[in-house]
Amino acid sequence: MVALLLGRTMIGERVGDVSRAIDFLETQPEIDCARIGCMGNSGGGTVTYYASAYDERIKAAMPSCSVCTYWDSIGSNFHCLDNYLPGVLKYFDIGDIAALNSPRKLVVVGVEDDIFSP
């Protein structure tokens, strides 16, 4: 809620954290920065969708769960606040975010998660 007071969102803050982690990885000589991937489950899957759409240094993304429309997840269930983006349904849905990965690799994994619709 503090992020909202500042005109930001928790999901945006988490995506920023992923980008800062990649900044650090780029300073490490043993890291092949052409092969950076991101994966997460449940809320981490949501972060993976947004981070890989935002940061093109992520060459492969593997979100698990959070594989449904906004309405089928955060619109119809009580969710933690970190998944909400004010006004998002006026403009796009999670499939549109996933499409922003193109032509980079995207592997979508669906497993049982009570807060995301099958």
C-alpha positions in Angstrom: 0.0 0.0 0.0 2.9 2.3 0.6 3.9 1.9 -3.1 0.5 3.1 -4.1 0.8 6.1 -1.9 3.9 7.0 -3.9 2.2 6.4 -7.3 3.9 3.1 -7.8 2.8 -0.6 -7.5 4.3 -3.5 -5.7 4.5 -5.5 -9.0 6.4 -2.6 -10.5 8.8 -2.6 -7.5 9.4 -6.3 -8.0 10.0 -6.0 -11.7 12.5 -3.2 -10.8 14.2 -5.6 -8.4 14.6 -8.2 -11.2 16.2 -5.6 -13.4 18.6 -4.5 -10.7 19.6 -8.2 -10.2 20.3 -8.4 -13.9 22.4 -5.2 -13.6 24.5 -7.0 -11.0 24.8 -10.2 -13.1 26.1 -8.1 -15.9 29.1 -7.1 -13.7 30.0 -10.8 -13.2 32.6 -12.1 -15.7 31.4 -15.7 -15.3 27.8 -14.9 -16.4 26.8 -15.2 -20.0 24.4 -12.3 -20.3 23.1 -13.5 -23.6 21.5 -16.4 -21.8 19.7 -14.8 -18.8 16.3 -16.4 -17.9 13.6 -15.7 -15.4 11.2 -18.1 -13.8 8.8 -18.0 -10.9 5.7 -19.7 -9.5 2.4 -18.1 -8.5 3.2 -14.5 -7.7 6.7 -15.2 -9.0 5.1 -16.2 -12.2 3.3 -12.9 -12.4 6.6 -11.1 -11.8 8.2 -13.3 -14.5 5.5 -12.2 -17.0 6.1 -8.5 -16.3 9.8 -8.6 -15.9 10.4 -10.4 -19.1 8.0 -8.1 -21.0 9.8 -5.0 -19.5 13.5 -6.1 -19.6 14.6 -7.5 -23.0 17.8 -8.8 -21.4 15.7 -11.7 -20.2 16.1 -14.1 -23.1 13.8 -16.9 -21.8 10.9 -16.7 -19.4 9.1 -19.5 -17.5 6.1 -18.3 -15.5 4.3 -21.0 -13.6 0.7 -20.5 -12.5 -0.7 -17.0 -13.0 -1.6 -18.4 -16.4 -5.1 -17.0 -16.8 -6.9 -13.8 -17.4 -6.8 -11.0 -14.9 -10.5 -11.5 -14.2 -10.1 -15.3 -13.6 -7.4 -14.6 -11.0 -7.3 -11.2 -9.2 -10.7 -10.1 -10.5 -12.6 -13.0 -9.0 -10.6 -14.1 -5.9 -9.2 -12.3 -2.9 -5.6 -11.7 -3.8 -2.6 -10.1 -2.1 -2.2 -6.5 -3.2 1.1 -7.1 -5.0 -0.7 -8.5 -8.1 -2.9 -5.5 -8.8 -2.2 -2.8 -11.4 -4.7 0.1 -11.3 -6.8 0.3 -14.5 -5.1 -2.6 -16.3 -8.3 -4.2 -17.6 -9.1 -1.0 -19.6 -6.1 -1.6 -21.8 -4.9 -5.3 -21.9 -4.9 -8.7 -20.3 -2.1 -11.1 -19.1 -2.0 -12.7 -22.6 -1.0 -9.3 -24.0 1.8 -9.1 -21.5 3.0 -12.6 -22.4 3.0 -11.6 -26.1 5.5 -8.8 -25.4 8.1 -11.6 -25.0 8.1 -12.3 -28.7 10.3 -13.3 -30.3 12.2 -14.4 -27.1 11.4 -17.7 -25.5 8.4 -18.1 -23.3 7.5 -21.4 -21.6 4.2 -21.3 -19.7 3.7 -23.9 -17.0 0.4 -24.6 -15.3 0.2 -26.3 -12.0 -2.5 -26.3 -9.3 -2.6 -23.0 -7.5 -5.8 -22.1 -5.6 -5.5 -18.4 -6.3 -5.2 -18.8 -10.1 -8.0 -20.4 -12.2 -7.2 -23.7 -14.0 
